[in-house]
């Protein structure tokens, strides 16, 4: 039986003292006090980096560490092992002769085992021991992953010897200068910094501070500061690695746009991993060989104006993912900066596109990635100057559409604001001298499944991937996950020079693509298993629905489906067939207008002509009573004088409205009605909410603000008066008075009131969901958090008010014996008012797996058993279920082909490296040959691993070639 972490910790508590004793014993010399290498007595040196921390005599310590010059050692001073260095005991590094002294050096100073000198500080400083590192003029500072070292280095002096900087580089030490290098960085420390920066977001400052502390725990501030040198050399190292990885040592030319970047192995790239158009199966659908792209902006990647912009040096300008600066600036200089106001909802990217911050050279970055696998597209990432403008994203998209797309005729583009952005994209391209897209390329716009729910309802069926033929099962939101690692380094890159920032971002994006590449086989296998399951479930659900539908209606729906998809690109409104087409439920005002304009009202006498308006005013008074009662209840037992005065004024105003209503009542209820007949207090059932503001005592409706005894006796309570509406008088009493016709009018108005209340509840629940996403969660300070929660509480009060109005309306419908409507307007429960991401609108994400409360679907004319409603429900449900089935079928077909494309990509890369062995036409250096073979082997191993995984997951898998 496996143990939990806490089980191990419980055992550890009994072993702590034993481990602590052993830890202390390691501070002392070994009991036999002999050198571990030669056996001589009284060894004086201990190595802290060799396995087991062995002790050596002086000679053996030198000999054992000739090729381990960066180990830390300590010298026994009679009381403890005091930190020292290998340089202090005579360690020297010889270059040019495989670690042996150069013959041209002549006599070499022989080190003697003498007492080490003690540093004598000035009289005004306290006496301290010399730090374990040296700072002698003849030593070179070597920065290694183990710390900062001062090493005595002897350069080769032979006539044909390389320059000192190249001698250091041949020994895996990168010189910080080229003429007389005094500082060098080992390859492991440069690789370590690059990896820490990629995985942990470690800045150069933090990484070098760590090395200083590793060098000396008590005097890190005395360790030589090589922070600036580390930043510069790291840039040079990154450039060399990119050139090496992409085989430019085998070519005499320089890289062009995007050639130092790695792209997706699973996206179709004709001539690389996918066949050219002439070699394809004619039965393959056109969307199979389409590029799926997602576009997005990142406002975390800001950049300050550089201090010396004219003195900047660009090493990889435009050669990776960020676009070339000069061509991009030329495009921006002539592009029309048109301020476009969104015709859809209030999208931040459109309406705040010109939000400028004057201290920033770049307010963020924008770019493109493959929508299915999340790989950045080379040479497609741009800087923003004034927010996310169309001119920026146009440049990114045009370069994206030109990257390895020869032979592709379709591209799916997913962008948060595609309903606006795509409208005039081709016109902007045609009018620009710096923009172009491949001839014959059809662009199919879409919006990600998360962002589309922030749009108007119509955008969901027009742009969601669920309804796009060939989009398969993608959400179009993968770009959000790609920004997260870049956001970690963005604060450090904010103040860098422009070229340095570009190189850091390029390196991060390249590493992201590399990690995607090596994990692609496992990713596709998971997608294949999901697709198999999704195809079976969606096909079963559709077949069951299709079997029960009328064949004639199915034929009509199929034609609607075909027509909508054929017209989608040119006319997105054709996709509206996937939405319910029935009219919305009538509001109370519409019901009143209908009653006033009805023929019966026109033919009635003057006494009956204004009955609908009179009843509507009574319903309004009733709503005012409910609002006042809730506000009084919210004040609690100890209101302020100002609050009490406000309540009194509102009561006076309400009483005036009630008096006017009561005076007119006799006109509509007849002479037999007595004003004081059956008057009783208004009763309300409050629906408590745990999210109420702090300080509300939750008292019931009987609790009133405190006042002195006389004032309390004189107070009147108009919010509790039952006004003479037909629903309050009762059906029987209305029959006695001969005003049964008023019952039908109030029922109609009550139905409109219920629709209004439910619509208000829906809208404010959606607002609450949006507030949580846009205000509460992003709040980074107490002030912003307080303001956000104040907004939420304000919305909650409106929701509770409309819930009380609906509850009272439903009770009045019961008093009017409208039991048929009570089957439609169900009881409102507290659990129905919970806010989830799905309540933002009826098209919210996750609808096929979760059920919303009943009132979210109660937005169509007629009752739930209406044949029109049922037909419309089945039509939309059938179309959407078919769309789900089709997307899963597309997903399965695409994943099967992506498996083949991935395998072909690895094999293509392997063959490309092997071709480099003979591409120069002559003999190539041995090192170049070894590296080419090693890289070919790496891709062959990736291909072998991918093929094994694909066969295991899909036994019918067959490679393309």
N, C-alpha and C positions, 0 to 999 in steps of 0.2 A: 504494500500500500504506500503510495507516494505521500511525502510530507509537504505540508504547506510552508510558506516562508516564515510564518509565526512559530511553527514547530521547530524549525532550525534556530530561530532566535532564542527560544526557551532553552534549547540545549546549549547555545552559546553562553548563556549567563553562567553556567557551571564551569565553562572552560576559559573564561576571560582571564583569570589570574595566571593560568598555565601559559597562555599565549603571551601575556604581558611579561612574564619572567623570561621566556625565550627571547623576546624582543630586546630586553635589557642585556641578556648574556651575549648577544651579537655585538655589543659595543666593545667587548674585551678581546684581546688577542686569543688565538687558539691555545688550548692547554699545553700542547707539545712545543709551542713557540718555535716552529721551524718553517722554513720557506716551502711553500706547496710545490715548487718546481724543482729546486735542487736539494732541498733537505737541510740547508745550512741553518744554523741557530740564529736566534734574535732577528727575525725578519722585521723590517721597519715600515713597510708600506702595505696598505690594503686597497684593493680596487673595489669600488662600489658598483661598477657596471658589469664586471665579470660574474658568471654564475656562481652563487654561493659566497660572494665577497671574499675571495681568497687573499692571503697575505703573501708578500714576496720580499726577497732581499732586493737591494738596489739594482744589481745587474739583471736579475731575472725580470724585475718590473719593467726595465727598459726593453729587454729582448721580447717579452711577451706582448708588448704594446706598440711595436714598431708599425704595425698596420691597424692599430686601434688607438689612434692619437687623441681621440675625443672622450676617452674614458675618464671618469673622475676618480681620484685617489686621495688617500689620507696618510699622513706620516705619524708614526707613534712618537709622542714627545715625553713619554714617561708616565703620563696620566690618562691620555686619550688619543685617539687618532684625529689629528688636526688636518683640516682640509689643505691640500696643496695641489700642484699640477704636474703633469708629465714634463712640461717644459722646464720646470725648476730642477728636475733631476736629470736634465741633459737630453731629453727627447728632441730629435730633429727629424724633419720630413725632407727627403731628397726627391727631387723631381727629375724626370727624363731618363732614368735608368732603372725602372722597376723597383724603386725604393732604395737602391744602392747609391752611394756617393758618386758624384760626377768626377771623372779623372781630372778634368780641367780645374777643379777647385783647389788642388794642391793640398797643403797641410790644413787639416781641419782642427779647430780648437777642441781639445779633449776636456770633457767635463770631469770635475773631481767631486767626490762625495764629501763636500765640506758643509760646515754649518751654514744654513741659509741666513742671509742678512735680515735684520729686523728694520722695518721702515721707521725712520725717525721723523716725526712730524714737526711742524713749527711749534714754537713755545706756546702760542695762543690757541692751539688745538689740543684736545685731550689725546692721550696716547692710545693708539689702536694698533692691532696687529695688521700686517700687510694682507690685503685680500688674496684669495687663492689664485686669482688670475694675474697675469703680468701686463705691463704696459710699456715694455722696452721698445726703443726705436727700431731695433733689428728684428722684432717679431711682427707677424702679420695677424690681424684679428680675423679669426675664422668663426663664422656663425653656423652652428650645427643644431640639429633638433634636440641635442642634449644640453645646449647652452652656448655661451659665448666664450671662446678660447683664444688665448694669445699663443701662437705656435711659431717656433723657429723653423722657417722654411728655407732650404737651400735650392736655388734654381740651377738648372743645367747651364753650364757655360761653354758647351761645345760650339764650334764655329757654325754648325748647321742647326743649332737649337732654335726652337720656336721662341717667340717673345714670352716674357713672364706671364702675361695674362692668359695666353693659350696653354702654357704649361700647367697653370692652375686648372684651367677648364678640362684638360685631358685627365686630370686627377679628380674629376667630379667636384670641382670647386669653381663657382661662378665669380669672377673678379668684379669688384664694384667700380674699378677704373681700369684703364688699358695701358698706360705708360709705366707707372711704378705703383702697381697695386698694393694697397695697405690693408684692404678688407676683401674678404671673399665669403660667399655663401655656399654651403655644400648642397648638392642636388637633393639629398633627403630633406633638408630644411625647407627648400623651395617647394618641393612636392607636398611636404607636410602643411605648409602655410596655404597652398592652393586648395588642398583637400579640406582643411579646417574652414577656409573661407566658403567653400561650396556647401559643406554639410552643416556647419554651425554658424555661418555668417560672421566669423571672427575677422575683425579688422586688423590691419597691419600693426596699428598701435597696440592693441590688446595682445596680439600674438608675440610681438617683440618684448612687451612687458613680462609675459610669461617666461620667455627665454632668459631675461635678466634675473628673474626670481629663481629660476632653475640653476643659474650660475652662482648666485650668492643669495642665501635666504635672509641674511642680515644686512648686507650692503648692496642691494640691487641698484641703488642710485649711483654707485661707483662703477658699475659695469659700463663699458663704452657704448654710447648711444649710436646705433646704426639703423634707426627707424626709417629715415628718409632713403637711405641706401637700399633697405629691404623693399620699400615701395617701388623704387625704380627698377631694381633687378628683377622683381617679381613680374613686372610688365614685360621685360625682355624675355624672361623665362616662358611666360605664357605664349608669346609670339613664336618662339622657337618650337614649343610643343605643338602648336597648331600647324606650323609649316611641316613638321616631321610627320604628324598624324595623317596629313593630307598629301604626302608624297611629293612635296615641292623641292626636296633635295635631289630628285631625279630629273627635274626640268630646269631649263635655263630662264624661263619666264616668271614673272611675278603673278600672284593670285589676282583674279578679277572678282567682280561682285559676287559675294556669297560662297566663294570656292573654299573658304576655310571652315565652313559650317557643315554639320551633319544633318541629314533630313530623315524623314520617316521611312522605315523599311517596308511598311505595310500599305502605304498609299500607292496607287498605280502610277508608275513612272515609265512610260513607253520607251523601249530601248534599254532600260536598266533592269526592271523586274517584271514588266508587263509587255505583252506583244504589241507591235505596231498595228494600226488599223487594218492593214492588208492581211495580217496573220490571225485575226480574231475569228471566233466562231460567229457566223452571221446570225445565229439564234440568240446571242447574248443581248439583253436589253441595253438600251443606250445609256441608262444611268449607272450601269455596272462600272464603266470606265469614266467615272466622274470624280473630280476632286472636291472633297467636303472640307470647307474652311469655316473657321470662326474668327470673328474680329472683335477686338475689345480694347479699351483704354485702361491705363493704370496711373492714377493720380498720386500714388505713393512715391513713385520714382522721380522726385523733383531734382532740380539741379540749379545751384546758385550761379550767378554770373562769374566767369573766371577772372582771376586777378590780372593775369597777363595773357590775354587771348592771342596776341600776335606772336607769342614766344612758345606756343604749344607744338609738340611733336606728335604726329599721328603715325602709329605703327601698323594698324590693321584697318584703316578707314574703309568701311563698306565691304570688307572682305568676309565678314561673318553675318550677323543678323541685323545689326543697325545699318541703315542705309548710308550711302556716301554723302558727305556733308555738302560738297559743292553743288552736285546735281540737285540735291534736296532744296538747298537755299535758292537755286535758280528757279525751281518750280514754285516755291512760296512767293518769290518776288513778283511773279506775273499772275498767280492764281487769284481769282476773285473771292474776296472774303465776304460771302453773302451770309447775313444773319438770318437763319431760318427758324421761325417759330413753329413749334410742333402743332400739327393739326390733330394729333392723337392726345394722349394724356401728358401730364407735366413731367417730361423726362429730363433729368438733370443734364444728360450729355448733349441734348439739343438746346434747351433753353438757357443753359449756363455755359455754352460753348465759348463765349467771349469773356468769361471771368478771368481777369488777368492779375497776376501778382508781380509787381514791378521788380522785386528782389530776385526773381527767378529767371534764369535763362530758359529753362524748360519746366513747365508745370506738370509734366508727366510724360509717359510714353504710350504709344499704341502700336498694335501689330496684329499679325495673323498666325494661326496655327491650324494644323489639320484637326477637324472637328471630331474625328473618330478615335484618334490615338493620342492627341495632345502633344504633337511635336511642333516646335516653332518652325516657321518657314524662313529659310535664309533670305537675307537682304529684304526684310519686310517690316522692320521695327523702326518707328519714327518718333521724334521728339514732338511734344506739344508746346506751343508758344503761348496760346491764349485759350487753353482748354481744348476739348476734343472737337475740333472743327472738321468739316467735310474735306477740306483741302489736304489735311493731314492723312486722313484715312483713305482718301482716293489714291494717294501716292503709295501707301502701304499695300492696298489691294491690287493695284495694277502690277506692281513688282511680284506680288504673290502669284498672280495668275500667269506669270511668265516663267515661273521656276519649274523646269522639267515637265512642261505640259504639252509638248509637241505630241500630237496624236490624241489629245483629249478635247472633247467638244462641249462638255458640261461642267459647271462648277456650282456647288451649293454653298451659299454664303449665309452664315448666321451672325447677326449683329443685333444688339439690343434695340436699336432704333431703325431697323431695316424698312419699316413701313413708311418712314420719311426719307431715309438716306438713299434708298434704291430708286426713288421716283425719277430723279434727273441725273443719275450716275453716268449713263452713256453720253448724255449731252455735255456734261462737264469734261469727260474724257475727249470727246471730239473737238472741244473748243481749246484744249490745252496742247502746247507744244512739247510738254514733258511727260504726258501720260499716254499710254496705249495698252490695249488688251489684245490677246491673240485673235486672229481672224476666225470668225465662226464660233467663238466661244459663247455659249448660252449661260447666262448667270441666273440662277434660281434663288430668290431671296427667302430667308427664313428668320425667325426670332427664337432665341433660346427659351426652353420650357419654363424657366424661372422668371425671366424678364417679361415674357409675353403676358403674364398675369397682372402686370402693372399697366398694361395697355387697355384700350377700349375693348369691349366684348368682341367686336367684329374682328379684331386682329388675331384672336386665338385660332379661329378656323382658317384664316387667310395665311398665317405665317408660322404656326406651330409645326414642328417637324412631324407630329402625329399624322398630319394630313398632306404631307409632301411625298409624292411618288419618287422612290429611289433614296429617300433620306434614311430609311431603315430605322433602327432604334438608337438614335442619338439625342442628347438633350440640348446640344448647342451651347453648353455653359462650361466646357472644360477649361476655357481660358482663365476662368476665375481661380482654378486650382494651380495654374502655372505661374500666376503672379505671386503666390504666397512665398516661395523661396526667394524671389527677387526682392520682395518687400523687406526681407531680413537684412539684406546688404544695402538697401536704398539709403538709410540714414548715413552710413559710412561713405557712400558714393556721392552724397549730396554736395559735398564741398570739394570733390576731386576736380582736377582739370578735365576739360571736356573729352580729350582722347582717352585718359585713364578711366573715366566713368564708362565710356563706350566699351572699352576692352573688358572691364569687369562684368558688365551686363552680358556682353557677347559670350564670355567664358561660362557664365552661369547658364545661359540658354543652351549652349553647346553641350554642357554636362547634362542638362535636363534631357536633351534629345538622346544622348548616349545611354543614359539609364533607361529611357524608354525602349531603346533598341535592344539592349541585352535582356530585357524582361518581356519582349514582345511575344515570344512563343507562349509563355505562361499566360499572358493576358488574353491572347487569342483563343487559347484552350478554354479558359473560363467563359469567354464570350460565346464560344461554340456550344458549351453545355447549356448556357442560359437560352441560347437561340433554339436549341432542340426542345427544351421544355416550353418556351414561349410559343413556338409554332404549334405544338400539340394542344396546348391549353386554348390559345386564341382560335385555332381552327375548330376545336370542339364547341366552343361557345358560339361561334358564328354558325356552324352547321345546325345546332339546336334552334337558334333563332330563325334561321332561314327556312327550316322545315315547317315551322308553325306559321310562317307568313304567307299571305295570299300571293300565288305565282304572278298574277297580273300586276300587283303592287311591286313585287320584287323586280319585274322587268322595268317598271317605271323608275324605281330607285337606282337600278344599274345604269340606266341611261343618264340619270342625273349625276351619278358618280363619274361616268366617263366624260360628260360634257364639262363638269366643274374642273376636272384635272386637265383637260385639254385647253381650257381658257385661263388657267390659274396665273401663268406668268404675265400675260397681256392684260388680264382683267381679274385681279384678286377677289373682287366682289362675287365672282362666280362660285367661290367656296362657301358662300353664305348658306348654301343648301344644307350644310352640316349643322346649322343652328335651327332652333325652334322658330317657326315663322308666324306663330299665332300672336295676336295682339296682347298687350299687357293688361293686367286687371285694372278696372276703372277706379279712379280716386274719388274722394268724397265730393270734391268740387265738380267733377264730371257727372257724378250721380245727381247732384243738385241741379246742374244745368239741364240734364236730361229730364228731370221732373218738371222744371219750370217751362221747358219748351214742349212738353208732351201735349197731345191734343186734349187729354182729360183736364189738364190744368187750364188750358185756354178756354174750354167750354164751361168751367165751373164759375161759381159766383165770386164776387170780390173777396168774400170771407175766406174762400178756400184757395185763392190764387197765390197768396203769400205763405201758405202752410209749410212748404219745403224750406223756405228761407228761415221761417220762425223755428222749425225743428233744428235746422243747421246751426242757428245761433245758440239754441239750447245745448247742443252737443259741444259747441265751442266753450260755453260757460262751464260745462262739466269738466272739460279738459283743463280749464283755468283752475277749477277747484282742486283737481288732482295735483297740478303743479304746485299750488300754494301749500297744500297739505304735505307734500314731500319736502318742500323747503323748510316748513316749520319743524317737521320731524328731524331734519338734518341739523338744525340749529342746536338742538338739545335743550337742557334745562337752564343753562346759564348764558343766554345771548347778551350781546352788548346793547346799549341804548340805541345805537344807530340801527342795528339789526331789528330791534323791536319796533322802532319807528317805521322802518321800511315795510314790515309785515302789516302794521296798522294801515298804512296808506294803500297797500295792495288789497286789504280786506274791504276798505271803503270803496275802492274802484269796483271790486267784484260785486259788492252789495248793490251798487248802482245798476250794474248790468242785470243782476237778478231781478231787481224791482221793475226794470223796463220789460224784461221777458215775461214776468208774471202779469203785468198790466195787459199785455197783448194776448195772454193765454185765453182770456175769456172770449176773445174774438174767434178763436179756432176751436175751443172746447165747448162752446155753447153756454147758455145761461144757466144750465143745470150744474155747472162746475163751481164749487166753492173754493176760493183761494186757500183757505185753511183746512181744506179737506185732505185727510190722510198725509199730512206733512210729517216727515220723520228725518232723522239725521242720515247723511250720506255715509255709507260704510265702504271702506277700502281695505283690500287684502294686500299688504305690502310684501313684495318679494325681496327679502334681504340679500345683500351682496357683501361678501367678505372683503371685497376690494375697496370698500367705502373709505373716505378720507379719515385720517387720524383725528380724534377729538370728537367724533360723532357718537353720541351716547346710545344710539339705537333705540331710543324710546318710542313708544307706540304713538298712534295719532291722538291719544288723549292728553299727551304731555304738551304743555304750553309753556312759553317763556314766563319766567317768574316775574311777578309784579306785586305791588302791595295789595292788600285785601280789597280796598274799594275799587282800584283799577281792574282787578281780576273779576270782580262781580259785574262791572260795567262792560267788559269785553263782549263782543258779539262774534259769532263764528260762521260767516257766510260760506266758508269752504265745506261746511257740514250740512248745509241746507239741501234738501231734495227738491229740485225744481220740477214743475208739472209737465214733464214730457210724457208722451203716451207709454213709454217703457216703464216709467215710474208709477203712473196711474194704474196700469194693468190692463190686460185685454178685456176682462169682464167689465171694468168701469168704463172703458171706451165704448163698449157695446151699449151700456146703459145711456151714455151721453150721445150715442148716434154718430160717433166720429171714427168708425172702423177704418175709413179710408186713410186716416193718419198713420195707422199701423204699417201699411205697406210702404208709405213714404219714409218712415223712420227706418224700416228694415233696409231699404235701399241705401239710405245715407249711412247707416251703421256698417253696411258692407263696404262702402267706400272708406269709412273711417278705419276699419280693420285693415284694408289694403294699404292705406297710408301709414299706419303704425308699423305694419310688418315691413314695408319698404324702408321706413326710417331705421328700424332695428337692423335690417340687412346692411344698409349703407354705413351705419355707425359701427357695426361689428367689423366691417371691412376696413373702416378708418382706423379702428383700434388695432387691427392686425398690421396695417401699414405703419402706424406709429411705433409699434414694438420693433419692427424691422428697420425703420429709418431714423428713429429718435432715441428710443430707450436703449437698445443694444449697442449702437455706436457711441453713446455718451461716454466721454473719457474723463469728465470732471464732475464734482458734486453739483456745481451750478447747472450744467447741462442735464445731468440726471434728474435734478429737481424740476427743471422746466419741462422735461419730457414726461415725467410722471404727472405733473399738473395737467398737461394736455390729455393724458390717458384718463385721469379722473373726471375731467370735464366731459369727455365722450361717454364715459360710463354713466354719468348722471343722465345724459340724454337717452341712453339705452334703457335705463330704469324707468324714466318718465314714459317713454313710448310703450314699454312693457306693461306699465300700470294702465295706460290708456287702452291698450288692446285687451287686457284682462277685464276692465270695466265694460268695454264694448261687447265682449263676448257674453258677459253676464246680462247685459241689456237685451241682447239678441235672444237669450233664454227667456227673459221676461216677456218678449214679444212672440213667444212660441215659434221662433224661426229655427226649429230643430234640424231642418235639412242643412242649413248653413253651418250649424255647429259640427256637422260631420266633416265639413270642409275646413273650418277654422277651429283647429284643435286647441286643447289646453296648453298654455305656455309653461314649461317647466324651467327651473333654474339651470339645469344641465344643458338646455338648448342654447343658452347664451354664452357658452364658452367660446373663446376666440381661438381659432386655428388658422393655419395658412390657407386652408381650403375654403374659408368663408369669404375671401376677398371678392369672389364672383362665382356663379354657377359653373364656370369652366375651369375652376381651380385645379391645380395639379393633384394627382392622387384620387381623382373622383371615381375611377373604376375600381378602386380597392377600398374606399371608405364611403360611408353613407352620411350625408349631412342631415340636420334636423328637417322636419317636414316642411317648414315654411320657406326653405330656400327654393324649393321646386314649385311653390304655390304662386306662380307669377304669370299664369296664362288665363285667358278668358274662359269662363265656364267651369263646371265642376269636374271632379276627378274621374267621373264616369262618362264624360262627354265623348262621343265617338270621334269628333274632330281632334280633341286632345289626345286620345289614345292612338289614332292614326299618325298624328304628328310625332308622338313619343316613339312609336315603333319605327317610323321612318328615320328619325335622327339616330335612334339607338342602333338600327340596322347599319346605317352608313358608317357610324363610328366603330362599331364592332368589326365591320369589313376592313376599315382603315387599319385597325389594330392588327388584324390577321395579315393584311398585306405587308405591313411594316415588319412583322416578325419573319415572314417568308423572305423579304428582301434582306433582312439581317442575316439569316442563315446562309443565303447565297453569297452575300458579301464576305462573311467571315471565312467561308470555304475558299474563296478566291484570295482573300488576304493572307491566308496560310501559305498558299502557293507563291504569292508576291513576296512575302517575307523570306521564304527559303531562297527564291531567285535573287533577292537583294544580297543575301550573304554570299551566295555563290558568285555573283557578279563582282562583289568587292574582293573576294579571294582571287578570282582570275585577273582582276585589274592589278593587284599587287604582284602577281606572278609575271604579268606582262611587263612590269617595270624592270624586271631583270634583264630584258633584252631591248627595251624601248630606245635606249641611247644609241644602239648600233655598235657599241664597242664595249670594252671591259669596264665594269663598274667597280668601285672600291668594295673591299670585302665587307666592311661594316654596312654599306648600303644593301648589299646582297642579303646579309643576315637579317636585317630589319625587315626587308620585303618578305622574306620567307616567314618570319615570325608573325607579321601582320596577316599574311595569307592563311597561316595556320589558325590564327585567332578566329577569322571569319569562317573557316572550314569547321572549326569546333562549334561555333554558333549555329551553323547550318546543320551539323550532325545532331546537336541537341534539339534544335527546333523540329527536325524531321522525326526524331524519336517521340517527342511530345505529341506531334500532330497525329502520328500513326496510333499512339496509345489512346488519344482522345477520339479520333475518327478513323477507324480501321479502313475505311474506303478512301482515305486521302491519297491522292496521286500528285506528284510534282507536275508543274506546268510543262517543263521540258524533259 
